[in-house]
């Protein structure tokens, strides 16, 4: 269903949200935290944000709310609008419980006062057991819907799903802004929870998932199906963001506070831990900044209230159709960013090898991850420290496997409703609630993302950057030295074993000497090159008769004589190069040369 609003005079977003009360779930997560900050900072007339907070790990709901509001995401608000936090109204609850675990008083308050609902709460664990995923991502949605049906002032209900809800479709397919059928239905699967134990559900999971990579995407698709069936007559929108990354601008450029998803992978690359990824070269990396996601979400809440759709409208919040970037291009920028702005402590220089085909992944993973990890652990053990690198690589392997399905496959999401929504907004609203990804500069964003992982995620001091750059230069020089030594050893072995290798080496040296005579450093002048008699070259004493001349001196060396048709000469500390071309004989290094200048012995 397309996004259309027939009203000729519609309120802008500031006017619409004035005096409104929003019920927000999932506010303690990465996206929810940014959304709450945006609502408080940009919607000046907003009356209240009612936040569902779950007690967790011996922390009360109030303690969790205080911890949430003390986040760096709210620094600007604390400085500029400290009174705005009075608009946050917490209610204790849990989406995994019946009636969301709300008290009778809190339920009554929500029923009487809520104007809009933004439902973000979900488990985002890819490896969550089926029971947990169904309880939070499907049964929890059903409880929110039942509460919405009781609300007396409800104008808009926006459910946050995922663009990957239908990732079981073939790679390369176009995913439209519609709800696709899922079999069996959500209702039947919720019935299974009542009589099946965990072992039975675990055994059943593979047959239910089929081509899907995890329970997260599966239960998100089931929740969409449930909304279509249960929300007839409610003003509902299904909002599908793709992979959510660090903020581009708000609340701070590069802001991120979780290692889940792309943030953790970026850190692993920047630390030099992750060196190989399963990757198809031209597949699209559908990333989107968290501030773009939340701006569009707030806009969807506005337009849904104005439109009052008879059935849920789907909004794909993606980049692949409007401004695509490939995984290869993205990781090239990631490596460049972490090389220029490295972490304080790194394991190796940032670099990523793409494993194509994917079947080669286990070999690359073994040689580039586990082998260095083993030697690192041996070194740690020898130093009296606890070996940890193999453990780190086992965890990293699990994380890469979770994401590899989305890296190896690619889809294109239609964004017609996104573009229609933009066309309905005023210029002022577009500036405040920006989400047009066609204007997104990927290189700038990825660099901002990488900087955010350094300063917000790992909390590193910017003053340490010069020291970090020196460290990465040392690692680079160590790598170059190692490669050069390996090259010398390899060429030595080849030279002794192969006549062809000796001939190739001779040719390379000949060409190299001629190039040096033309291009090597700080040249002042060259006199008599060709038929002349003498000349000076840079800081060297001269080149005489290069071509048909007789003799000369080159740098601190004793000379190159008759390169071409000359007779003899000495080069450096070596005894000379004689008759390169048509000369008689010559020696290079400490051994004697051949008779026609085509057989040389080195070392």
C-alpha positions as CSV (number, residue, x, y, z in Angstrom):
1,X,0.0,0.0,0.0
2,X,1.4,3.4,-1.0
3,X,1.9,6.3,1.4
4,X,-0.6,9.0,0.4
5,X,-2.1,11.9,2.3
6,X,-5.0,13.7,0.6
7,X,-5.2,16.5,3.2
8,X,-4.5,19.8,1.4
9,X,-3.7,21.6,4.7
10,X,-1.7,19.3,7.0
11,X,0.2,20.4,10.1
12,X,3.9,20.2,10.0
13,X,5.7,17.9,12.4
14,X,6.3,20.5,15.1
15,X,2.6,21.5,15.1
16,X,1.5,17.9,15.0
17,X,3.6,16.6,18.0
18,X,2.8,19.6,20.2
19,X,0.9,18.4,23.3
20,X,1.3,14.7,22.3
21,X,2.3,11.8,24.6
22,X,4.3,9.0,23.2
23,X,4.6,5.5,24.6
24,X,8.1,4.1,23.8
25,X,9.4,0.6,24.3
26,X,13.0,-0.4,23.8
27,X,14.4,2.9,25.0
28,X,17.4,1.4,26.7
29,X,18.8,0.0,23.5
30,X,21.1,1.7,21.0
31,X,18.4,2.9,18.6
32,X,15.9,3.6,21.4
33,X,18.4,5.8,23.3
34,X,19.0,7.9,20.2
35,X,15.3,8.1,19.5
36,X,14.5,9.3,23.0
37,X,17.2,12.0,22.7
38,X,15.8,13.1,19.4
39,X,12.2,13.4,20.6
40,X,13.3,15.5,23.6
41,X,15.6,17.7,21.7
42,X,13.8,18.4,18.5
43,X,10.0,18.3,19.4
44,X,9.8,21.3,21.5
45,X,6.1,21.1,22.2
46,X,6.0,17.4,23.0
47,X,4.2,16.9,26.3
48,X,5.6,13.5,27.5
49,X,7.5,10.4,26.6
50,X,6.3,7.4,28.5
51,X,9.2,4.9,28.7
52,X,8.7,1.2,29.4
53,X,11.7,0.1,31.5
54,X,12.4,-3.5,32.6
55,X,14.3,-4.3,35.8
56,X,17.5,-6.1,34.9
57,X,20.5,-7.7,36.7
58,X,19.7,-6.5,40.2
59,X,19.0,-3.0,38.9
60,X,15.6,-1.4,39.5
61,X,13.7,0.3,36.7
62,X,14.6,3.7,38.1
63,X,18.3,2.8,38.3
64,X,18.2,1.7,34.6
65,X,16.4,4.9,33.6
66,X,19.0,7.1,35.5
67,X,21.8,5.1,33.8
68,X,20.1,5.7,30.4
69,X,19.7,9.4,30.9
70,X,23.3,9.8,32.1
71,X,24.6,8.5,28.7
72,X,26.8,10.7,26.6
73,X,24.0,10.7,24.0
74,X,22.2,13.2,26.3
75,X,25.2,15.5,26.9
76,X,23.8,18.3,24.8
77,X,20.4,18.1,26.4
78,X,21.9,18.3,29.9
79,X,23.8,21.4,29.0
80,X,21.2,23.2,26.9
81,X,17.8,21.9,28.1
82,X,18.2,20.3,31.5
83,X,14.5,20.8,32.3
84,X,13.5,18.6,29.3
85,X,14.1,15.4,31.3
86,X,10.9,16.2,33.3
87,X,9.0,15.0,30.2
88,X,10.3,11.4,30.6
89,X,7.8,9.3,32.5
90,X,8.9,5.8,33.3
91,X,6.6,2.8,33.7
92,X,7.9,-0.6,35.0
93,X,7.2,-3.5,32.6
94,X,8.5,-6.3,30.4
95,X,7.3,-7.1,26.9
96,X,7.7,-10.8,27.6
97,X,5.0,-10.7,30.2
98,X,1.2,-10.7,29.9
99,X,-0.1,-7.2,29.6
100,X,3.6,-6.1,29.3
101,X,4.0,-6.7,33.0
102,X,2.3,-3.3,33.7
103,X,0.6,-2.5,36.9
104,X,-3.2,-1.7,36.8
105,X,-2.5,2.0,37.4
106,X,0.1,2.2,34.6
107,X,-2.2,0.4,32.2
108,X,-4.9,2.9,33.0
109,X,-2.5,5.8,32.6
110,X,-1.4,4.5,29.1
111,X,-5.0,3.9,28.0
112,X,-6.1,7.4,28.9
113,X,-3.1,9.4,27.7
114,X,-1.2,7.8,24.9
115,X,-1.4,9.4,21.5
116,X,1.4,7.5,19.6
117,X,3.2,4.2,20.2
118,X,6.8,3.5,19.0
119,X,7.5,-0.2,19.6
120,X,11.2,-1.0,19.4
121,X,11.6,-3.6,22.1
122,X,12.9,-7.0,20.8
123,X,15.6,-9.5,21.2
124,X,18.2,-8.8,18.6
125,X,20.3,-11.9,19.3
126,X,20.8,-13.9,16.2
127,X,21.3,-17.1,18.1
128,X,18.4,-16.7,20.5
129,X,16.5,-19.9,21.2
130,X,13.2,-20.1,19.4
131,X,11.2,-19.9,22.7
132,X,12.9,-16.6,23.7
133,X,12.6,-15.1,20.2
134,X,8.9,-16.0,19.9
135,X,8.1,-14.7,23.3
136,X,9.8,-11.3,22.8
137,X,9.4,-10.7,19.1
138,X,5.9,-12.2,18.5
139,X,4.0,-12.6,21.8
140,X,5.4,-9.2,22.9
141,X,4.0,-7.5,19.8
142,X,0.6,-9.1,20.4
143,X,0.6,-7.7,23.9
144,X,1.4,-4.2,22.6
145,X,-1.4,-4.5,20.0
146,X,-3.9,-5.5,22.7
147,X,-3.0,-2.5,24.7
148,X,-3.2,-0.2,21.6
149,X,-6.8,-1.4,21.0
150,X,-7.7,-0.2,24.5
151,X,-6.1,3.3,24.0
152,X,-8.7,6.0,23.7
153,X,-6.6,8.6,22.0
154,X,-4.3,6.5,19.8
155,X,-3.4,8.3,16.5
156,X,-0.4,6.2,15.3
157,X,1.3,2.9,16.1
158,X,4.7,2.3,14.5
159,X,6.2,-1.2,14.9
160,X,9.9,-1.5,14.2
161,X,10.7,-4.6,12.2
162,X,13.8,-5.3,10.1
163,X,14.6,-5.1,6.4
164,X,15.9,-8.6,6.6
165,X,12.6,-10.1,7.7
166,X,12.4,-11.9,4.3
167,X,16.0,-12.7,3.8
168,X,15.0,-16.2,2.9
169,X,14.2,-14.9,-0.6
170,X,16.9,-15.6,-3.3
171,X,19.9,-13.3,-3.3
172,X,19.4,-10.5,-5.8
173,X,15.7,-10.4,-5.4
174,X,13.8,-7.1,-4.9
175,X,11.9,-6.9,-1.6
176,X,8.8,-4.7,-1.9
177,X,7.0,-2.7,0.8
178,X,4.5,-5.5,1.5
179,X,4.1,-8.2,4.0
180,X,4.9,-11.6,2.5
181,X,3.1,-14.8,3.8
182,X,4.8,-17.0,6.3
183,X,3.9,-20.6,7.0
184,X,3.0,-21.8,9.6
185,X,1.2,-18.8,11.1
186,X,2.3,-16.8,14.2
187,X,-0.8,-18.0,16.1
188,X,0.1,-21.7,15.6
189,X,3.7,-21.1,16.7
190,X,2.5,-19.3,19.8
191,X,0.4,-22.3,20.6
192,X,3.4,-24.5,20.4
193,X,5.0,-22.6,23.2
194,X,2.3,-23.7,25.6
195,X,2.9,-27.5,25.3
196,X,6.4,-28.0,23.8
197,X,9.5,-28.1,26.0
198,X,12.8,-26.4,25.0
199,X,14.3,-29.6,23.6
200,X,11.4,-30.2,21.3
201,X,11.4,-26.6,20.1
202,X,15.2,-26.8,19.5
203,X,14.7,-29.9,17.4
204,X,11.9,-28.2,15.4
205,X,13.8,-25.0,14.7
206,X,15.7,-26.0,11.6
207,X,12.6,-27.2,9.8
208,X,10.8,-23.9,10.6
209,X,13.7,-21.6,9.6
210,X,14.3,-23.4,6.3
211,X,16.4,-20.9,4.3
212,X,16.5,-18.3,7.0
213,X,19.8,-17.8,8.9
214,X,18.4,-17.2,12.4
215,X,15.4,-16.9,14.7
216,X,15.6,-13.1,14.8
217,X,14.7,-12.6,11.1
218,X,12.1,-15.4,11.3
219,X,10.2,-14.0,14.3
220,X,10.3,-10.5,12.8
221,X,8.5,-11.8,9.7
222,X,5.9,-13.6,12.0
223,X,5.3,-10.4,13.9
224,X,4.5,-8.5,10.6
225,X,2.0,-11.2,9.7
226,X,0.4,-10.9,13.1
227,X,0.1,-7.2,12.7
228,X,-1.7,-7.5,9.4
229,X,-4.3,-9.9,11.0
230,X,-4.7,-8.2,14.4
231,X,-4.6,-4.5,13.5
232,X,-7.5,-4.0,11.3
233,X,-8.9,-0.5,12.1
234,X,-5.8,0.6,13.9
235,X,-3.5,3.3,12.4
236,X,-0.4,1.1,12.0
237,X,2.9,1.3,10.1
238,X,5.6,-1.3,9.8
239,X,9.0,0.2,9.8
240,X,11.9,-1.8,8.4
241,X,15.4,-0.4,8.9
242,X,18.4,-2.3,7.5
243,X,21.7,-2.6,9.4
244,X,21.9,0.3,11.8
245,X,25.3,2.0,12.2
246,X,26.7,4.9,14.2
247,X,25.2,8.4,14.0
248,X,26.3,10.7,11.2
249,X,25.3,13.9,13.1
250,X,23.1,13.4,16.1
251,X,23.3,13.1,19.0
252,X,27.0,13.4,18.1
253,X,28.9,12.5,14.9
254,X,30.0,8.9,15.1
255,X,28.1,8.2,18.3
256,X,27.7,4.5,19.1
257,X,27.6,2.5,22.4
258,X,27.3,-1.1,21.5
259,X,29.5,-3.8,20.0
260,X,26.6,-5.7,18.4
261,X,26.5,-5.8,14.6
262,X,28.7,-3.6,12.5
263,X,30.3,-1.7,15.5
264,X,32.0,-4.9,16.8
265,X,33.2,-5.9,13.3
266,X,34.7,-2.5,12.7
267,X,36.6,-2.6,16.0
268,X,37.9,-6.1,15.1
269,X,39.2,-4.8,11.8
270,X,40.7,-1.7,13.3
271,X,42.5,-3.7,16.0
272,X,44.0,-5.9,13.3
273,X,42.1,-9.0,14.8
274,X,39.8,-9.6,11.8
275,X,41.8,-10.3,8.7
276,X,39.3,-12.3,6.5
277,X,35.6,-12.1,5.7
278,X,33.3,-14.2,3.6
279,X,32.3,-11.8,0.9
280,X,30.9,-11.5,-2.6
281,X,32.8,-8.6,-4.2
282,X,29.7,-6.8,-5.7
283,X,27.2,-7.5,-2.9
284,X,25.6,-4.4,-1.4
285,X,26.2,-3.4,2.2
286,X,22.9,-2.0,3.2
287,X,23.9,0.3,6.2
288,X,22.1,3.3,7.5
289,X,23.0,5.8,10.2
290,X,21.0,5.6,13.4
291,X,20.0,9.3,13.2
292,X,18.6,8.7,9.7
293,X,16.6,5.8,11.0
294,X,15.1,7.7,13.9
295,X,14.3,10.8,11.9
296,X,12.3,8.7,9.4
297,X,10.6,6.8,12.3
298,X,9.4,10.1,13.8
299,X,8.2,11.1,10.3
300,X,6.4,7.8,9.8
301,X,4.5,8.4,13.1
302,X,3.4,11.8,11.9
303,X,2.2,10.7,8.4
304,X,0.4,7.5,9.8
305,X,-1.6,9.7,12.1
306,X,-2.6,12.0,9.3
307,X,-3.4,9.2,6.8
308,X,-5.2,6.8,9.2
309,X,-4.6,3.7,7.0
310,X,-7.1,0.9,7.0
311,X,-4.3,-1.7,7.0
312,X,-0.6,-1.5,7.9
313,X,1.7,0.5,5.6
314,X,5.3,-0.8,5.2
315,X,8.3,1.5,5.1
316,X,11.7,0.1,4.0
317,X,14.3,2.3,5.6
318,X,17.3,1.2,3.4
319,X,20.0,2.5,1.1
320,X,20.5,-0.2,-1.5
321,X,18.0,1.2,-3.9
322,X,18.8,4.9,-3.6
323,X,22.5,5.1,-2.7
324,X,24.2,1.7,-2.7
325,X,27.7,0.8,-1.5
326,X,29.4,-2.5,-1.9
327,X,31.1,-4.4,1.0
328,X,34.5,-4.2,-0.7
329,X,34.2,-0.4,-1.1
330,X,33.1,0.0,2.4
331,X,35.8,-2.1,4.0
332,X,38.4,-0.3,1.8
333,X,37.3,3.0,3.5
334,X,37.3,1.3,6.9
335,X,40.9,0.2,6.5
336,X,42.0,3.6,5.3
337,X,40.2,5.3,8.2
338,X,41.8,3.1,10.9
339,X,45.2,3.5,9.2
340,X,45.0,7.2,9.4
341,X,43.3,7.3,12.8
342,X,44.4,4.0,14.5
343,X,43.3,2.7,17.9
344,X,45.7,3.2,20.8
345,X,46.6,-0.5,21.1
346,X,46.4,-2.7,18.0
347,X,47.3,-6.4,17.5
348,X,48.2,-6.0,13.8
349,X,47.8,-3.4,11.1
350,X,44.2,-3.1,9.8
351,X,43.7,-5.3,6.7
352,X,40.9,-7.6,5.4
353,X,41.1,-10.4,2.8
354,X,37.9,-11.3,1.1
355,X,37.3,-15.0,1.1
356,X,35.8,-15.8,-2.4
357,X,34.6,-18.5,-2.7
358,X,33.2,-18.8,0.7
359,X,34.4,-22.4,0.9
360,X,38.0,-21.0,1.3
361,X,37.0,-19.2,4.5
362,X,38.1,-22.0,6.9
363,X,41.6,-22.1,5.3
364,X,42.0,-18.3,5.5
365,X,40.6,-18.3,9.0
366,X,43.1,-20.9,10.1
367,X,46.2,-19.3,8.6
368,X,45.3,-15.6,9.2
369,X,43.6,-15.9,12.6
370,X,44.4,-19.1,14.5
371,X,48.0,-19.5,13.6
372,X,49.0,-16.0,14.6
373,X,46.8,-16.3,17.6
374,X,48.6,-19.5,18.7
375,X,52.0,-17.8,18.5
376,X,50.7,-14.8,20.3
377,X,49.4,-17.0,23.1
378,X,52.8,-18.8,23.3
379,X,54.4,-15.4,23.7
380,X,51.9,-14.3,26.4
381,X,52.5,-17.6,28.2
382,X,56.3,-17.1,28.1
383,X,55.8,-13.6,29.5
384,X,53.8,-15.0,32.4
385,X,50.5,-13.6,31.2
386,X,47.2,-15.3,30.5
387,X,46.9,-16.6,26.9
388,X,43.7,-15.1,25.4
389,X,44.1,-14.8,21.7
390,X,42.7,-18.2,20.7
391,X,39.7,-17.6,22.9
392,X,39.2,-14.2,21.2
393,X,39.4,-15.7,17.8
394,X,36.8,-18.4,18.7
395,X,34.4,-15.6,19.7
396,X,35.2,-13.6,16.6
397,X,34.6,-16.6,14.4
398,X,31.1,-16.9,15.9
399,X,30.4,-13.2,15.3
400,X,31.6,-13.5,11.7
401,X,29.5,-16.6,11.1
402,X,26.4,-14.7,12.4
403,X,26.9,-11.9,9.9
404,X,28.3,-13.9,7.0
405,X,24.9,-14.8,5.6
406,X,24.1,-11.1,5.1
407,X,27.5,-10.4,3.6
408,X,27.4,-13.3,1.2
409,X,23.8,-12.5,0.0
410,X,22.3,-9.3,-1.3
411,X,18.9,-7.9,-2.0
412,X,17.4,-4.6,-3.2
413,X,14.6,-3.0,-1.2
414,X,12.1,-0.7,-2.8
415,X,11.7,2.6,-1.1
416,X,8.7,4.2,-2.8
417,X,7.0,5.0,0.5
418,X,10.1,6.6,1.8
419,X,10.2,8.9,-1.2
420,X,6.5,9.6,-0.9
421,X,7.0,10.6,2.7
422,X,9.8,13.0,1.8
423,X,7.5,14.7,-0.7
424,X,4.9,15.4,2.0
425,X,7.4,17.1,4.4
426,X,8.1,20.8,4.6
427,X,11.6,22.0,3.9
428,X,12.0,22.9,7.6
429,X,10.9,19.4,8.6
430,X,13.3,17.8,6.1
431,X,16.2,19.8,7.7
432,X,15.2,18.8,11.2
433,X,14.3,15.2,10.5
434,X,16.7,14.4,7.7
435,X,16.7,10.9,6.3
436,X,17.2,11.3,2.5
437,X,20.0,8.8,1.9
438,X,20.5,10.0,-1.6
439,X,22.5,12.8,0.0
440,X,24.7,10.5,2.1
441,X,28.4,10.7,1.4
442,X,29.6,7.1,2.2
443,X,33.3,7.9,2.6
444,X,32.5,10.7,5.0
445,X,30.1,8.5,6.9
446,X,32.3,5.4,7.2
447,X,35.2,7.7,8.5
448,X,32.8,9.2,11.0
449,X,31.7,5.7,12.0
450,X,35.3,4.5,12.6
451,X,36.1,7.6,14.6
452,X,33.0,7.0,16.7
453,X,34.1,3.5,17.6
454,X,37.4,4.9,18.8
455,X,36.1,7.8,20.9
456,X,32.7,6.6,22.0
457,X,32.8,2.9,22.0
458,X,36.4,2.3,23.3
459,X,36.5,5.7,25.0
460,X,40.0,6.5,23.8
461,X,41.7,9.9,24.4
462,X,42.2,12.0,21.2
463,X,45.5,13.2,22.7
464,X,46.9,9.7,22.2
465,X,46.5,9.8,18.4
466,X,50.1,10.8,17.6
467,X,51.4,7.9,19.7
468,X,49.0,5.5,18.0
469,X,50.1,6.7,14.6
470,X,53.8,6.0,15.5
471,X,52.8,2.5,16.6
472,X,51.1,1.7,13.3
473,X,54.1,3.0,11.4
474,X,56.4,0.7,13.4
475,X,54.2,-2.3,12.6
476,X,54.2,-1.3,9.0
477,X,58.0,-1.1,8.9
478,X,58.3,-4.4,10.7
479,X,56.0,-5.9,8.1
480,X,58.0,-4.4,5.2
481,X,61.2,-5.7,6.7
482,X,59.9,-9.2,7.1
483,X,58.6,-9.2,3.5
484,X,61.9,-7.9,2.2
485,X,63.8,-10.7,4.1
486,X,61.4,-13.3,2.7
487,X,61.9,-11.9,-0.8
488,X,65.7,-12.0,-0.5
489,X,65.6,-15.6,0.7
490,X,63.2,-16.6,-2.0
491,X,65.3,-15.0,-4.8
492,X,68.5,-16.5,-3.4
493,X,67.0,-20.0,-3.6
494,X,65.6,-19.4,-7.1
495,X,68.9,-17.9,-8.3
496,X,70.9,-20.9,-7.2
497,X,68.3,-23.4,-8.6
498,X,67.2,-21.9,-11.9
499,X,69.0,-20.5,-14.9
500,X,65.8,-18.8,-16.0
501,X,65.7,-17.0,-12.7
502,X,69.3,-15.8,-13.2
503,X,68.5,-14.4,-16.6
504,X,65.4,-12.6,-15.3
505,X,67.5,-11.2,-12.5
506,X,70.1,-10.0,-15.0
507,X,67.5,-8.3,-17.1
508,X,66.0,-6.6,-14.1
509,X,69.3,-5.3,-12.9
510,X,70.1,-4.0,-16.4
511,X,66.8,-2.1,-16.7
512,X,67.2,-0.9,-13.1
513,X,70.6,0.6,-13.8
514,X,69.4,2.4,-16.9
515,X,66.4,3.8,-15.0
516,X,68.7,4.9,-12.2
517,X,70.8,6.8,-14.7
518,X,67.7,8.8,-15.7
519,X,65.5,9.2,-12.6
520,X,67.3,8.6,-9.3
521,X,67.0,11.5,-6.8
522,X,67.9,15.3,-6.8
523,X,69.2,15.6,-10.3
524,X,71.0,18.8,-11.0
525,X,72.2,18.3,-14.6
526,X,73.3,15.6,-17.0
527,X,75.9,16.6,-19.5
528,X,77.0,14.7,-22.6
529,X,74.4,11.9,-22.3
530,X,74.6,10.2,-25.6
531,X,77.7,11.4,-27.4
532,X,79.1,13.8,-24.8
533,X,82.1,13.4,-22.6
534,X,81.2,14.2,-19.0
535,X,78.4,15.3,-16.7
536,X,77.1,15.6,-13.2
537,X,74.1,13.7,-11.9
538,X,72.5,15.0,-8.7
539,X,74.8,14.6,-5.8
540,X,76.9,12.2,-7.7
541,X,80.2,13.1,-9.5
542,X,78.9,12.4,-13.0
543,X,77.9,10.0,-15.8
544,X,80.2,10.1,-18.8
545,X,79.3,8.9,-22.2
546,X,76.2,6.9,-21.3
547,X,75.6,5.4,-24.7
548,X,78.8,5.7,-26.7
549,X,81.2,7.4,-24.3
550,X,84.2,6.0,-22.5
551,X,84.0,6.3,-18.8
552,X,82.4,8.0,-15.8
553,X,81.7,8.1,-12.2
554,X,78.2,7.6,-10.6
555,X,77.6,8.8,-7.1
556,X,80.0,7.4,-4.6
557,X,80.8,4.6,-6.9
558,X,83.8,4.4,-9.2
559,X,81.7,4.7,-12.4
560,X,79.8,3.1,-15.1
561,X,81.8,2.8,-18.2
562,X,80.5,2.2,-21.7
563,X,77.0,1.2,-20.8
564,X,76.0,0.2,-24.3
565,X,79.1,-0.3,-26.4
566,X,81.9,0.7,-23.9
567,X,84.7,-1.4,-22.6
568,X,84.7,-1.7,-18.9
569,X,83.7,-0.1,-15.6
570,X,83.2,-0.4,-11.9
571,X,79.9,0.0,-10.0
572,X,79.9,0.8,-6.3
573,X,82.0,-1.4,-4.2
574,X,81.8,-4.1,-6.8
575,X,84.5,-4.8,-9.4
576,X,82.4,-3.6,-12.3
577,X,79.9,-4.2,-15.0
578,X,81.6,-4.8,-18.3
579,X,80.0,-4.8,-21.7
580,X,76.4,-4.6,-20.7
581,X,75.2,-5.1,-24.2
582,X,78.2,-6.0,-26.4
583,X,81.1,-5.8,-24.0
584,X,83.4,-8.7,-23.2
585,X,83.0,-9.6,-19.6
586,X,82.2,-8.3,-16.2
587,X,81.9,-9.0,-12.5
588,X,79.0,-8.1,-10.2
589,X,79.4,-8.5,-6.5
590,X,82.2,-10.7,-5.5
591,X,81.9,-13.2,-8.3
592,X,83.0,-13.1,-12.0
593,X,80.6,-12.3,-14.8
594,X,80.0,-14.2,-18.0
595,X,81.5,-13.6,-21.4
596,X,78.8,-11.8,-23.3
597,X,77.1,-10.0,-20.5
598,X,74.2,-12.4,-20.3
599,X,75.5,-14.7,-17.6
600,X,75.9,-13.1,-14.2
601,X,76.5,-14.6,-10.8
602,X,75.3,-12.7,-7.7
603,X,76.6,-13.3,-4.2
